[in-house]
Amino acid sequence: MTPTLAGCGTALVTPFTPDGAVDEPALRNLVSRQLEGGIDYIVPCGSTGEAATLSLEEHARVVQVVAEVVNGRVPVVAGAGASDTARAIALGQASVRAGATHLLVVSPMYNKPPQRGLLAHFRAVADACAVPIVLYNVPGRTAGNIEAATVLELAQDARFVAVKEASGNLDQVDAILAGRPDGFLVLSGDDALTLPLMALGGDGVISVVSNLLPSAMVALTRAVARGDVRHARTLHAALRPVFKAAFLESNPIPTKAALAADGLLHDVLRLPLVSLSPSLHEPVRAALAEARAALASLDIASRHPDPLD
């Protein structure tokens, strides 16, 4: 199994049956498709996976199914996020028992703790769950920022191996990159910022768009990592329509609509999320078709790297 989380990991959607239960056959198929696309690791039960609507038992079962299909080939980085530290610990422990190799722990939402509360929260989860921890900073969902100094303090503890940065603040990302210890990874939490974040020295992305186009997102991260800037720009441009379309409504609404159009799952979400607005189906479809047409013209697997600019 790959020991690092560099590259592209997929923030996996959770498919549901028409009556709202977890759709295990569809889930297995989605994971297999990700592996075939060359993805570096799978991230079930995050915000893209509608984890906030899953029971503890469902959460553990989703992780178990993913781990079974993965069968040790790539890491399984299970979400363990909650506004209540005790619930985050329970989710983390259940995920580890189910086969997670790492945990993705988001800052607590709604409570708005100070930075010392964030430090206590993350350390409590790490104390209770004996797997490496990826910090997740997404102020747009949690209403609180994990400041660079807080990330860097936790990064001195070997149990914290990475941060998924979705603040959109490249100054903050740059500060983390400048001060991080060796081996601590900085991952984009925003598909559209994968190229600029990696150009600054970041290590990859936990991607929503890779649910739809896994091999293309893998190719993008590979191109940046090997210094093939020109090809990375070409891939970024090809993917740009989907970067935008995937967030026309709250994630994962557009992504599930697109996957449903491809016959990979039912277009079912759990309240308070609802299916994509009818007026947005055509823009999402058109964006995906445009990106696929652009990608089809690129020989991603066999092309040689272009020289650096």
C-alpha positions in Angstrom: 0.0 0.0 0.0 1.2 3.5 -0.8 2.5 5.0 2.5 2.0 8.6 1.5 -1.1 10.7 0.7 0.6 12.8 -2.0 -1.1 13.0 -5.4 -4.9 12.7 -5.8 -7.4 11.3 -3.4 -11.1 11.2 -4.1 -13.6 12.6 -1.7 -16.1 9.9 -2.5 -19.8 10.4 -2.8 -22.1 8.0 -0.9 -24.7 6.5 -3.2 -28.2 5.8 -1.9 -31.0 3.6 -3.1 -34.3 5.3 -4.1 -35.6 4.7 -0.6 -32.6 6.4 0.9 -30.5 3.4 2.2 -26.8 3.2 1.4 -26.4 1.5 -2.0 -23.6 -1.0 -1.4 -23.4 -2.4 -5.0 -23.1 1.2 -6.4 -20.6 2.0 -3.7 -18.4 -1.0 -4.7 -18.6 0.0 -8.3 -17.6 3.6 -7.6 -14.6 2.5 -5.7 -13.5 0.0 -8.4 -13.8 2.8 -11.0 -11.6 5.0 -8.8 -9.0 2.3 -8.6 -9.1 1.7 -12.4 -8.5 5.5 -12.8 -5.3 5.3 -10.9 -6.4 7.3 -7.9 -3.9 7.4 -5.0 -6.3 7.0 -2.1 -10.0 7.0 -1.3 -11.7 9.4 1.2 -15.1 8.1 2.2 -17.5 9.8 4.7 -16.4 13.3 4.3 -18.6 16.3 3.4 -18.8 15.0 -0.2 -20.0 11.7 1.2 -22.8 13.4 3.1 -21.3 12.1 6.4 -23.4 14.5 8.5 -26.5 12.5 7.5 -25.0 9.0 8.1 -25.7 7.1 11.4 -22.6 5.7 13.2 -23.5 2.3 11.9 -23.9 3.5 8.3 -20.6 5.5 8.5 -18.7 2.4 9.6 -20.3 0.2 7.0 -19.4 2.6 4.2 -15.8 2.6 5.3 -15.8 -1.2 5.6 -17.2 -1.6 2.0 -14.6 0.8 0.7 -11.8 -1.0 2.6 -13.0 -4.4 1.3 -12.9 -3.2 -2.3 -9.6 -1.4 -1.9 -8.1 -4.5 -0.3 -4.9 -2.8 0.8 -4.1 -1.3 -2.7 -4.3 2.3 -1.6 -4.9 4.1 1.7 -8.5 4.6 3.0 -8.8 8.1 4.7 -12.1 8.0 6.5 -13.9 11.2 7.5 -14.3 11.6 11.3 -15.8 15.0 11.6 -18.3 16.3 14.2 -19.0 19.4 16.2 -18.8 17.1 19.3 -15.4 15.8 20.1 -16.8 12.6 21.6 -18.7 11.9 18.4 -15.7 12.5 16.3 -13.8 10.0 18.4 -16.6 7.5 18.1 -16.6 7.9 14.3 -12.8 7.6 14.2 -12.7 4.5 16.3 -15.5 2.9 14.3 -13.8 3.8 11.0 -10.5 2.3 12.2 -12.2 -0.9 13.2 -13.8 -1.0 9.7 -10.5 -0.7 7.9 -9.5 3.0 7.6 -5.8 3.5 7.4 -6.0 7.3 8.1 -8.6 9.7 9.4 -9.7 13.0 8.0 -10.7 15.2 10.9 -12.5 18.5 10.1 -12.5 21.4 12.6 -15.7 21.3 14.7 -18.6 23.2 13.0 -21.1 25.4 14.7 -19.3 25.6 18.1 -16.6 28.0 16.8 -13.9 27.1 19.3 -10.8 29.2 19.8 -7.5 27.9 18.4 -6.6 26.3 21.8 -9.9 24.4 21.6 -9.0 23.2 18.1 -5.7 21.9 19.4 -7.5 20.1 22.2 -10.0 18.6 19.8 -7.5 17.2 17.3 -5.2 15.9 20.0 -8.2 14.1 21.7 -9.1 12.4 18.4 -5.4 11.4 17.9 -5.1 10.1 21.4 -8.2 7.8 20.9 -7.5 6.6 17.4 -4.2 4.9 16.6 -3.9 5.9 12.9 -2.4 9.0 11.2 -4.6 12.1 11.1 -5.2 14.5 8.2 -6.5 17.9 9.4 -9.3 19.4 7.4 -9.7 23.2 7.2 -12.9 24.3 5.4 -14.1 27.6 7.0 -16.9 27.9 4.5 -18.6 24.9 6.1 -17.4 25.1 9.7 -17.5 28.9 10.3 -14.0 28.7 11.8 -10.4 28.8 10.4 -7.6 26.6 11.5 -4.8 29.2 11.6 -1.4 28.4 10.1 0.2 28.5 13.5 -2.2 25.9 14.8 -1.6 23.6 11.9 2.2 24.0 12.3 2.0 23.3 16.0 0.1 20.0 15.3 2.5 19.2 12.5 5.3 18.8 15.0 3.4 15.7 16.3 4.1 12.8 14.0 0.5 11.6 14.4 -0.6 14.5 12.2 0.6 13.8 8.7 -1.2 16.3 6.4 -3.7 19.2 6.1 -6.5 19.4 3.6 -6.6 23.2 3.0 -9.9 24.5 1.7 -9.8 28.0 3.0 -9.0 29.4 -0.4 -6.3 31.6 1.3 -3.1 31.0 -0.6 -1.2 33.3 1.9 -2.2 30.9 4.7 -1.2 27.9 2.6 2.2 29.5 1.8 2.8 30.1 5.5 2.1 26.4 6.3 4.4 25.3 3.4 7.2 27.6 4.7 7.0 26.3 8.2 6.0 22.7 7.9 8.4 19.9 9.1 9.7 17.3 6.7 7.1 14.8 5.7 4.0 16.9 6.6 1.8 17.2 3.5 -0.3 20.1 2.3 -3.3 19.1 0.1 -5.7 21.2 -1.7 -9.3 20.9 -0.7 -10.4 22.8 -3.8 -10.1 21.2 -7.2 -9.6 24.6 -9.0 -6.6 25.4 -6.7 -4.8 22.2 -7.2 -2.4 23.6 -9.7 -1.5 26.9 -7.9 -1.3 25.1 -4.5 1.1 22.5 -5.9 3.1 25.1 -7.7 3.7 26.7 -4.3 5.1 23.4 -3.1 1.9 21.5 -2.0 1.6 17.8 -2.4 -1.8 17.1 -4.1 -5.5 17.3 -3.7 -8.5 15.6 -2.1 -10.8 16.0 -5.0 -14.5 16.2 -5.7 -14.1 16.3 -9.5 -12.2 13.0 -9.5 -15.5 11.3 -8.7 -16.3 12.1 -12.4 -12.8 12.2 -14.0 -10.4 10.3 -11.8 -7.7 9.6 -14.4 -7.6 13.3 -15.4 -7.2 14.6 -11.9 -4.5 12.0 -11.3 -2.8 13.2 -14.5 -3.0 16.8 -13.3 -1.3 16.1 -10.0 1.3 13.9 -11.7 2.1 16.6 -14.2 2.7 19.3 -11.5 4.7 16.9 -9.3 7.2 16.1 -12.1 7.5 19.8 -13.1 5.6 19.5 -16.3 4.0 22.9 -16.0 2.8 23.3 -19.6 0.9 20.0 -19.5 -0.5 20.8 -16.1 -1.9 24.1 -17.4 -3.4 22.3 -20.4 -5.1 19.8 -18.1 -6.3 22.5 -15.8 -7.8 24.3 -18.7 -9.5 21.2 -19.9 -11.0 20.5 -16.5 -11.9 24.1 -15.7 -15.6 23.7 -16.9 -16.1 20.9 -14.4 -14.3 22.7 -11.6 -17.0 25.3 -11.9 -20.0 23.0 -12.6 -19.3 20.8 -9.6 -20.1 23.7 -7.3 -23.0 25.3 -9.1 -25.0 24.1 -6.1 -23.8 22.7 -2.8 -21.4 19.8 -3.1 -22.1 17.0 -3.8 -25.4 17.9 -5.5 -24.0 18.5 -9.0 -21.6 15.6 -8.9 -24.3 13.2 -7.9 -26.5 14.5 -10.8 -23.6 13.9 -13.2 -22.9 10.4 -11.9 -26.6 9.6 -12.1 -26.6 10.7 -15.7 -23.8 8.3 -16.4 -25.9 5.5 -14.8 -23.5 5.0 -11.8 -25.9 5.8 -9.0 -29.4 7.1 -8.2 -29.7 10.8 -8.0 -30.7 10.6 -4.3 -29.4 12.8 -1.5 -30.4 13.0 2.1 -32.2 16.1 3.4 -31.4 18.9 3.9 -29.6 18.4 0.6 -31.9 18.0 -2.5 -31.3 17.0 -6.1 -29.9 19.5 -8.6 -32.1 22.3 -9.8 -33.7 21.4 -13.1 -32.3 24.6 -14.7 -28.7 23.4 -13.9 -28.8 20.0 -15.4 -27.9 21.2 -18.9 -25.0 23.4 -17.7 -23.5 20.5 -15.7 -24.0 18.1 -18.6 -22.4 20.6 -21.1 -19.5 21.3 -18.8 -18.7 17.6 -18.4 -19.1 17.0 -22.2 -16.7 20.0 -22.9 -14.1 18.6 -20.5 -14.3 15.1 -21.8 -13.9 16.4 -25.4 -10.8 18.4 -24.4 -9.3 15.5 -22.5 -9.9 13.1 -25.3 -7.5 15.1 -27.4 -4.7 14.5 -24.8 -2.7 11.3 -24.7 -2.4 11.5 -21.0 -1.0 8.0 -20.4 1.8 7.9 -22.9 2.8 11.5 -23.7 6.3 12.8 -22.7 6.6 15.7 -20.3 7.0 19.1 -22.0 10.0 21.2 -21.0 9.5 23.7 -18.2 8.6 27.2 -19.2 
